[in-house]
Amino acid sequence: MLPMFFWAFVVGGGICVIGQLLFDVAKLTPAHTLSLLVVIGAILEGFGLYEPLVDFAGAGATIPITSFGNALVHGAMQEAEQYGIIGVLTGMFEVTSSGISAAIIFGFIGALLFKPKG
């Protein structure tokens, strides 16, 4: 069990290091970095490389934002096999709708409870 925690930490930390380097070295904005990491996760899933990473690193690969791109493509590909082109659209939202909804709801609650800087 200890090796599983170790590799989750290393892989998750590695993804975070990549994001930090994009901030510091490439001088990308948070929005650009977020988008790029989601796209990287989507590309890795498209080539069938993200699921083996999840099997190897567990939460180290499923917690970072790259797994959102993975989930989008995974759902789209899975539903496209069953329903064709319309499955691409429905599959993306079927898999990620709970995460998107939670982000909207908790963001709204946070905006109500805390005073924004400005």
mmCIF file of the C-alpha atoms, coordinates in Angstrom:
data_MODEL
# 
_entry.id   MODEL 
# 
loop_
_atom_site.group_PDB 
_atom_site.id 
_atom_site.type_symbol 
_atom_site.label_atom_id 
_atom_site.label_alt_id 
_atom_site.label_comp_id 
_atom_site.label_asym_id 
_atom_site.label_entity_id 
_atom_site.label_seq_id 
_atom_site.pdbx_PDB_ins_code 
_atom_site.Cartn_x 
_atom_site.Cartn_y 
_atom_site.Cartn_z 
_atom_site.occupancy 
_atom_site.B_iso_or_equiv 
_atom_site.pdbx_formal_charge 
_atom_site.auth_seq_id 
_atom_site.auth_comp_id 
_atom_site.auth_asym_id 
_atom_site.auth_atom_id 
_atom_site.pdbx_PDB_model_num 
ATOM 1   C CA . MET A 1 1   ? 0.000   0.000  0.000   1.00 0.00 ? 1   MET A CA 1 
ATOM 2   C CA . LEU A 1 2   ? 2.883   2.376  0.703   1.00 0.00 ? 2   LEU A CA 1 
ATOM 3   C CA . PRO A 1 3   ? 4.177   2.210  -2.904  1.00 0.00 ? 3   PRO A CA 1 
ATOM 4   C CA . MET A 1 4   ? 0.692   3.172  -4.125  1.00 0.00 ? 4   MET A CA 1 
ATOM 5   C CA . PHE A 1 5   ? 0.763   6.327  -1.983  1.00 0.00 ? 5   PHE A CA 1 
ATOM 6   C CA . PHE A 1 6   ? 4.301   7.090  -3.108  1.00 0.00 ? 6   PHE A CA 1 
ATOM 7   C CA . TRP A 1 7   ? 3.485   6.897  -6.820  1.00 0.00 ? 7   TRP A CA 1 
ATOM 8   C CA . ALA A 1 8   ? 0.265   8.865  -6.375  1.00 0.00 ? 8   ALA A CA 1 
ATOM 9   C CA . PHE A 1 9   ? 2.293   11.602 -4.693  1.00 0.00 ? 9   PHE A CA 1 
ATOM 10  C CA . VAL A 1 10  ? 5.014   11.550 -7.366  1.00 0.00 ? 10  VAL A CA 1 
ATOM 11  C CA . VAL A 1 11  ? 2.639   11.601 -10.347 1.00 0.00 ? 11  VAL A CA 1 
ATOM 12  C CA . GLY A 1 12  ? 0.251   14.165 -8.836  1.00 0.00 ? 12  GLY A CA 1 
ATOM 13  C CA . GLY A 1 13  ? 3.180   16.296 -7.741  1.00 0.00 ? 13  GLY A CA 1 
ATOM 14  C CA . GLY A 1 14  ? 4.728   15.996 -11.193 1.00 0.00 ? 14  GLY A CA 1 
ATOM 15  C CA . ILE A 1 15  ? 1.550   17.294 -12.808 1.00 0.00 ? 15  ILE A CA 1 
ATOM 16  C CA . CYS A 1 16  ? 1.531   20.184 -10.349 1.00 0.00 ? 16  CYS A CA 1 
ATOM 17  C CA . VAL A 1 17  ? 5.199   20.919 -11.085 1.00 0.00 ? 17  VAL A CA 1 
ATOM 18  C CA . ILE A 1 18  ? 4.371   21.106 -14.788 1.00 0.00 ? 18  ILE A CA 1 
ATOM 19  C CA . GLY A 1 19  ? 1.597   23.582 -14.006 1.00 0.00 ? 19  GLY A CA 1 
ATOM 20  C CA . GLN A 1 20  ? 3.903   25.674 -11.821 1.00 0.00 ? 20  GLN A CA 1 
ATOM 21  C CA . LEU A 1 21  ? 6.579   25.721 -14.525 1.00 0.00 ? 21  LEU A CA 1 
ATOM 22  C CA . LEU A 1 22  ? 3.984   26.931 -17.013 1.00 0.00 ? 22  LEU A CA 1 
ATOM 23  C CA . PHE A 1 23  ? 3.258   29.813 -14.615 1.00 0.00 ? 23  PHE A CA 1 
ATOM 24  C CA . ASP A 1 24  ? 6.856   30.686 -13.770 1.00 0.00 ? 24  ASP A CA 1 
ATOM 25  C CA . VAL A 1 25  ? 8.888   29.861 -16.862 1.00 0.00 ? 25  VAL A CA 1 
ATOM 26  C CA . ALA A 1 26  ? 6.391   30.183 -19.713 1.00 0.00 ? 26  ALA A CA 1 
ATOM 27  C CA . LYS A 1 27  ? 4.618   33.110 -17.972 1.00 0.00 ? 27  LYS A CA 1 
ATOM 28  C CA . LEU A 1 28  ? 1.206   31.697 -18.850 1.00 0.00 ? 28  LEU A CA 1 
ATOM 29  C CA . THR A 1 29  ? -1.870  33.034 -17.098 1.00 0.00 ? 29  THR A CA 1 
ATOM 30  C CA . PRO A 1 30  ? -3.834  30.741 -14.782 1.00 0.00 ? 30  PRO A CA 1 
ATOM 31  C CA . ALA A 1 31  ? -6.557  30.402 -17.432 1.00 0.00 ? 31  ALA A CA 1 
ATOM 32  C CA . HIS A 1 32  ? -4.052  29.403 -20.109 1.00 0.00 ? 32  HIS A CA 1 
ATOM 33  C CA . THR A 1 33  ? -2.350  26.933 -17.788 1.00 0.00 ? 33  THR A CA 1 
ATOM 34  C CA . LEU A 1 34  ? -5.664  25.392 -16.752 1.00 0.00 ? 34  LEU A CA 1 
ATOM 35  C CA . SER A 1 35  ? -6.774  25.053 -20.362 1.00 0.00 ? 35  SER A CA 1 
ATOM 36  C CA . LEU A 1 36  ? -3.456  23.567 -21.425 1.00 0.00 ? 36  LEU A CA 1 
ATOM 37  C CA . LEU A 1 37  ? -3.506  20.951 -18.656 1.00 0.00 ? 37  LEU A CA 1 
ATOM 38  C CA . VAL A 1 38  ? -7.071  19.953 -19.557 1.00 0.00 ? 38  VAL A CA 1 
ATOM 39  C CA . VAL A 1 39  ? -6.066  19.622 -23.222 1.00 0.00 ? 39  VAL A CA 1 
ATOM 40  C CA . ILE A 1 40  ? -3.004  17.550 -22.277 1.00 0.00 ? 40  ILE A CA 1 
ATOM 41  C CA . GLY A 1 41  ? -5.246  15.182 -20.291 1.00 0.00 ? 41  GLY A CA 1 
ATOM 42  C CA . ALA A 1 42  ? -7.645  14.960 -23.235 1.00 0.00 ? 42  ALA A CA 1 
ATOM 43  C CA . ILE A 1 43  ? -4.836  14.209 -25.701 1.00 0.00 ? 43  ILE A CA 1 
ATOM 44  C CA . LEU A 1 44  ? -3.362  11.540 -23.441 1.00 0.00 ? 44  LEU A CA 1 
ATOM 45  C CA . GLU A 1 45  ? -6.789  9.896  -23.176 1.00 0.00 ? 45  GLU A CA 1 
ATOM 46  C CA . GLY A 1 46  ? -7.262  10.134 -26.935 1.00 0.00 ? 46  GLY A CA 1 
ATOM 47  C CA . PHE A 1 47  ? -4.066  8.124  -27.416 1.00 0.00 ? 47  PHE A CA 1 
ATOM 48  C CA . GLY A 1 48  ? -5.060  5.671  -24.671 1.00 0.00 ? 48  GLY A CA 1 
ATOM 49  C CA . LEU A 1 49  ? -2.290  6.751  -22.305 1.00 0.00 ? 49  LEU A CA 1 
ATOM 50  C CA . TYR A 1 50  ? -4.244  8.302  -19.436 1.00 0.00 ? 50  TYR A CA 1 
ATOM 51  C CA . GLU A 1 51  ? -6.044  5.179  -18.188 1.00 0.00 ? 51  GLU A CA 1 
ATOM 52  C CA . PRO A 1 52  ? -2.757  3.286  -17.659 1.00 0.00 ? 52  PRO A CA 1 
ATOM 53  C CA . LEU A 1 53  ? -1.527  6.344  -15.747 1.00 0.00 ? 53  LEU A CA 1 
ATOM 54  C CA . VAL A 1 54  ? -4.643  6.211  -13.554 1.00 0.00 ? 54  VAL A CA 1 
ATOM 55  C CA . ASP A 1 55  ? -4.131  2.479  -12.983 1.00 0.00 ? 55  ASP A CA 1 
ATOM 56  C CA . PHE A 1 56  ? -0.530  3.149  -11.972 1.00 0.00 ? 56  PHE A CA 1 
ATOM 57  C CA . ALA A 1 57  ? -0.889  6.344  -9.907  1.00 0.00 ? 57  ALA A CA 1 
ATOM 58  C CA . GLY A 1 58  ? -4.513  6.245  -8.703  1.00 0.00 ? 58  GLY A CA 1 
ATOM 59  C CA . ALA A 1 59  ? -5.461  9.556  -7.101  1.00 0.00 ? 59  ALA A CA 1 
ATOM 60  C CA . GLY A 1 60  ? -2.217  11.096 -8.328  1.00 0.00 ? 60  GLY A CA 1 
ATOM 61  C CA . ALA A 1 61  ? -3.731  11.046 -11.813 1.00 0.00 ? 61  ALA A CA 1 
ATOM 62  C CA . THR A 1 62  ? -7.437  11.449 -11.006 1.00 0.00 ? 62  THR A CA 1 
ATOM 63  C CA . ILE A 1 63  ? -7.258  14.492 -8.709  1.00 0.00 ? 63  ILE A CA 1 
ATOM 64  C CA . PRO A 1 64  ? -5.354  17.023 -10.911 1.00 0.00 ? 64  PRO A CA 1 
ATOM 65  C CA . ILE A 1 65  ? -7.190  19.012 -13.581 1.00 0.00 ? 65  ILE A CA 1 
ATOM 66  C CA . THR A 1 66  ? -5.739  16.815 -16.323 1.00 0.00 ? 66  THR A CA 1 
ATOM 67  C CA . SER A 1 67  ? -8.290  14.174 -15.351 1.00 0.00 ? 67  SER A CA 1 
ATOM 68  C CA . PHE A 1 68  ? -11.086 16.551 -16.405 1.00 0.00 ? 68  PHE A CA 1 
ATOM 69  C CA . GLY A 1 69  ? -9.776  16.425 -19.969 1.00 0.00 ? 69  GLY A CA 1 
ATOM 70  C CA . ASN A 1 70  ? -9.473  12.678 -19.590 1.00 0.00 ? 70  ASN A CA 1 
ATOM 71  C CA . ALA A 1 71  ? -13.099 12.418 -18.458 1.00 0.00 ? 71  ALA A CA 1 
ATOM 72  C CA . LEU A 1 72  ? -14.352 14.578 -21.333 1.00 0.00 ? 72  LEU A CA 1 
ATOM 73  C CA . VAL A 1 73  ? -12.681 12.477 -24.009 1.00 0.00 ? 73  VAL A CA 1 
ATOM 74  C CA . HIS A 1 74  ? -13.368 9.170  -22.278 1.00 0.00 ? 74  HIS A CA 1 
ATOM 75  C CA . GLY A 1 75  ? -17.083 9.913  -22.056 1.00 0.00 ? 75  GLY A CA 1 
ATOM 76  C CA . ALA A 1 76  ? -17.236 11.199 -25.616 1.00 0.00 ? 76  ALA A CA 1 
ATOM 77  C CA . MET A 1 77  ? -15.480 8.143  -27.036 1.00 0.00 ? 77  MET A CA 1 
ATOM 78  C CA . GLN A 1 78  ? -17.557 5.720  -25.004 1.00 0.00 ? 78  GLN A CA 1 
ATOM 79  C CA . GLU A 1 79  ? -20.876 7.242  -26.044 1.00 0.00 ? 79  GLU A CA 1 
ATOM 80  C CA . ALA A 1 80  ? -19.755 7.728  -29.667 1.00 0.00 ? 80  ALA A CA 1 
ATOM 81  C CA . GLU A 1 81  ? -19.346 3.959  -29.968 1.00 0.00 ? 81  GLU A CA 1 
ATOM 82  C CA . GLN A 1 82  ? -22.982 3.472  -28.973 1.00 0.00 ? 82  GLN A CA 1 
ATOM 83  C CA . TYR A 1 83  ? -24.795 6.509  -30.407 1.00 0.00 ? 83  TYR A CA 1 
ATOM 84  C CA . GLY A 1 84  ? -22.544 7.933  -33.093 1.00 0.00 ? 84  GLY A CA 1 
ATOM 85  C CA . ILE A 1 85  ? -21.836 11.630 -33.451 1.00 0.00 ? 85  ILE A CA 1 
ATOM 86  C CA . ILE A 1 86  ? -24.565 12.731 -31.011 1.00 0.00 ? 86  ILE A CA 1 
ATOM 87  C CA . GLY A 1 87  ? -22.925 10.501 -28.408 1.00 0.00 ? 87  GLY A CA 1 
ATOM 88  C CA . VAL A 1 88  ? -19.813 12.680 -28.542 1.00 0.00 ? 88  VAL A CA 1 
ATOM 89  C CA . LEU A 1 89  ? -21.786 15.609 -27.147 1.00 0.00 ? 89  LEU A CA 1 
ATOM 90  C CA . THR A 1 90  ? -23.908 13.702 -24.668 1.00 0.00 ? 90  THR A CA 1 
ATOM 91  C CA . GLY A 1 91  ? -21.010 11.555 -23.451 1.00 0.00 ? 91  GLY A CA 1 
ATOM 92  C CA . MET A 1 92  ? -18.865 14.516 -22.455 1.00 0.00 ? 92  MET A CA 1 
ATOM 93  C CA . PHE A 1 93  ? -21.599 16.003 -20.309 1.00 0.00 ? 93  PHE A CA 1 
ATOM 94  C CA . GLU A 1 94  ? -22.842 12.713 -18.899 1.00 0.00 ? 94  GLU A CA 1 
ATOM 95  C CA . VAL A 1 95  ? -19.477 11.967 -17.313 1.00 0.00 ? 95  VAL A CA 1 
ATOM 96  C CA . THR A 1 96  ? -18.569 15.492 -16.175 1.00 0.00 ? 96  THR A CA 1 
ATOM 97  C CA . SER A 1 97  ? -21.937 17.030 -15.288 1.00 0.00 ? 97  SER A CA 1 
ATOM 98  C CA . SER A 1 98  ? -21.695 16.347 -11.552 1.00 0.00 ? 98  SER A CA 1 
ATOM 99  C CA . GLY A 1 99  ? -18.264 18.025 -11.328 1.00 0.00 ? 99  GLY A CA 1 
ATOM 100 C CA . ILE A 1 100 ? -19.387 21.017 -13.372 1.00 0.00 ? 100 ILE A CA 1 
ATOM 101 C CA . SER A 1 101 ? -22.545 21.367 -11.279 1.00 0.00 ? 101 SER A CA 1 
ATOM 102 C CA . ALA A 1 102 ? -20.596 21.164 -8.027  1.00 0.00 ? 102 ALA A CA 1 
ATOM 103 C CA . ALA A 1 103 ? -18.161 23.854 -9.233  1.00 0.00 ? 103 ALA A CA 1 
ATOM 104 C CA . ILE A 1 104 ? -21.030 26.184 -10.118 1.00 0.00 ? 104 ILE A CA 1 
ATOM 105 C CA . ILE A 1 105 ? -22.936 25.600 -6.874  1.00 0.00 ? 105 ILE A CA 1 
ATOM 106 C CA . PHE A 1 106 ? -19.911 25.906 -4.573  1.00 0.00 ? 106 PHE A CA 1 
ATOM 107 C CA . GLY A 1 107 ? -18.651 28.935 -6.507  1.00 0.00 ? 107 GLY A CA 1 
ATOM 108 C CA . PHE A 1 108 ? -22.026 30.612 -6.034  1.00 0.00 ? 108 PHE A CA 1 
ATOM 109 C CA . ILE A 1 109 ? -22.092 29.787 -2.310  1.00 0.00 ? 109 ILE A CA 1 
ATOM 110 C CA . GLY A 1 110 ? -18.526 31.098 -1.939  1.00 0.00 ? 110 GLY A CA 1 
ATOM 111 C CA . ALA A 1 111 ? -19.501 34.337 -3.690  1.00 0.00 ? 111 ALA A CA 1 
ATOM 112 C CA . LEU A 1 112 ? -22.405 34.767 -1.290  1.00 0.00 ? 112 LEU A CA 1 
ATOM 113 C CA . LEU A 1 113 ? -20.377 34.071 1.858   1.00 0.00 ? 113 LEU A CA 1 
ATOM 114 C CA . PHE A 1 114 ? -17.139 35.936 1.158   1.00 0.00 ? 114 PHE A CA 1 
ATOM 115 C CA . LYS A 1 115 ? -16.359 39.487 0.152   1.00 0.00 ? 115 LYS A CA 1 
ATOM 116 C CA . PRO A 1 116 ? -14.493 39.625 -3.159  1.00 0.00 ? 116 PRO A CA 1 
ATOM 117 C CA . LYS A 1 117 ? -11.327 41.641 -3.532  1.00 0.00 ? 117 LYS A CA 1 
ATOM 118 C CA . GLY A 1 118 ? -11.763 44.669 -5.671  1.00 0.00 ? 118 GLY A CA 1 
# 
